[in-house]
Amino acid sequence: MISSNHETLPDHYPVEAPPVFLRKLKWAAVAGGCDVRLRVSVGGNPRPTLHWYHNDDPLINDHEDYDGWWIRDCKQADGGLYTCVAVNNLGEARTSAVLAVLDLGEGKMFAASMSLRVKAAPPRNNKD
């Protein structure tokens, strides 16, 4: 119960909060040569800094796209595990997903998004 003796903070007073992913990375498969954007949405105050990794190697962020990471003209080497880590002075959060780059041969275009969870459930026992 809140006492009427407590002072209330003005509406513009910033409430500090650790990073949290409002939109996490999703597993995806794209054809070689396609462009793909790995999208995230992050909350937190102060605004978290994003750090991107490909197979645990840091990626250099040379663009101002806060909501995602663009990969242009995908090649087989671009496939693998992508991780985004959001950091502020109150903590950190992370999300990861796999990007598969498919070789479908010349003239075939394919892009599919699979909304699989990063942590897969244990296999079910199918008794047929």
C-alpha positions as CSV (number, residue, x, y, z in Angstrom):
1,M,0.0,0.0,0.0
2,I,1.3,3.4,-0.9
3,S,1.2,6.1,1.7
4,S,0.0,9.6,0.8
5,N,3.1,10.9,2.5
6,H,5.4,9.6,-0.3
7,E,6.5,12.1,-2.9
8,T,5.7,11.1,-6.5
9,L,8.2,11.4,-9.2
10,P,7.4,13.7,-12.1
11,D,6.3,12.0,-15.3
12,H,9.5,12.9,-17.2
13,Y,11.8,11.3,-14.5
14,P,13.6,8.4,-16.3
15,V,13.1,5.0,-14.7
16,E,16.3,3.0,-15.0
17,A,16.0,-0.5,-16.3
18,P,18.4,-3.3,-17.4
19,P,18.3,-4.4,-21.1
20,V,15.5,-6.7,-22.2
21,F,14.8,-8.0,-25.7
22,L,11.3,-7.2,-26.8
23,R,11.9,-8.9,-30.1
24,K,14.5,-11.7,-30.1
25,L,16.4,-13.1,-33.1
26,K,14.7,-15.9,-35.1
27,W,16.3,-18.8,-36.9
28,A,16.3,-18.2,-40.7
29,A,17.3,-19.7,-44.0
30,V,18.1,-17.7,-47.1
31,A,19.4,-18.5,-50.6
32,G,23.0,-17.5,-51.3
33,G,23.1,-14.0,-52.9
34,C,20.1,-12.7,-51.0
35,D,20.1,-9.9,-48.5
36,V,18.9,-10.6,-44.9
37,R,18.2,-8.5,-41.9
38,L,18.5,-10.0,-38.4
39,R,16.0,-7.9,-36.4
40,V,15.8,-7.2,-32.7
41,S,14.0,-4.8,-30.5
42,V,15.6,-3.8,-27.2
43,G,14.3,-1.9,-24.2
44,G,16.3,-0.5,-21.2
45,N,17.3,2.8,-19.7
46,P,19.9,4.0,-20.3
47,R,19.6,2.9,-23.9
48,P,21.6,-0.3,-24.2
49,T,24.6,-0.6,-26.5
50,L,24.3,-3.5,-28.9
51,H,27.2,-5.9,-29.7
52,W,26.9,-8.4,-32.5
53,Y,28.7,-11.7,-32.9
54,H,29.0,-14.3,-35.7
55,N,30.0,-17.7,-34.4
56,D,31.3,-16.0,-31.2
57,D,33.5,-13.6,-33.3
58,P,32.7,-9.9,-32.7
59,L,31.2,-8.0,-35.7
60,I,32.2,-4.4,-36.4
61,N,29.1,-2.2,-36.3
62,D,29.9,0.4,-39.0
63,H,26.3,1.5,-39.5
64,E,23.6,3.1,-37.5
65,D,20.9,0.4,-37.7
66,Y,19.9,0.0,-34.0
67,D,17.1,-2.5,-34.7
68,G,19.1,-5.1,-36.5
69,W,22.0,-6.4,-38.5
70,W,22.1,-6.4,-42.3
71,I,23.9,-9.1,-44.3
72,R,24.1,-8.2,-48.0
73,D,24.7,-10.8,-50.8
74,C,24.8,-13.8,-48.4
75,K,27.5,-16.3,-48.9
76,Q,28.0,-19.8,-47.3
77,A,30.5,-18.2,-44.9
78,D,27.8,-15.9,-43.6
79,G,25.9,-18.9,-42.2
80,G,26.2,-19.8,-38.5
81,L,25.2,-18.6,-35.1
82,Y,24.5,-14.9,-34.7
83,T,24.3,-13.4,-31.2
84,C,23.2,-9.9,-30.2
85,V,24.2,-8.7,-26.7
86,A,22.5,-5.6,-25.2
87,V,24.5,-3.9,-22.4
88,N,23.9,-0.9,-20.1
89,N,25.2,0.0,-16.6
90,L,22.4,-2.1,-15.0
91,G,23.1,-5.4,-16.8
92,E,23.0,-7.3,-20.1
93,A,20.7,-9.5,-22.2
94,R,21.4,-11.7,-25.1
95,T,19.6,-13.4,-27.9
96,S,21.0,-15.9,-30.5
97,A,19.8,-17.7,-33.6
98,V,21.1,-19.7,-36.6
99,L,21.2,-18.3,-40.1
100,A,21.4,-21.0,-42.8
101,V,22.6,-19.9,-46.3
102,L,21.4,-22.4,-48.9
103,D,22.9,-23.1,-52.3
104,L,19.9,-23.7,-54.5
105,G,21.6,-23.4,-57.8
106,E,21.4,-20.6,-60.4
107,G,18.1,-19.0,-61.1
108,K,16.4,-20.3,-58.1
109,M,15.3,-17.7,-55.5
110,F,14.2,-18.9,-52.0
111,A,13.9,-17.2,-48.7
112,A,12.1,-18.7,-45.7
113,S,11.9,-17.7,-42.1
114,M,11.5,-20.4,-39.5
115,S,10.4,-19.3,-36.1
116,L,12.2,-21.9,-34.1
117,R,13.3,-21.3,-30.6
118,V,17.0,-21.0,-29.9
119,K,16.8,-23.6,-27.1
120,A,15.2,-26.6,-28.8
121,A,12.9,-28.9,-26.8
122,P,14.1,-32.4,-26.1
123,P,13.1,-34.9,-28.8
124,R,9.8,-36.6,-28.3
125,N,9.5,-40.3,-28.1
126,N,7.4,-41.3,-31.1
127,K,6.1,-44.8,-30.7
128,D,4.6,-45.8,-34.0
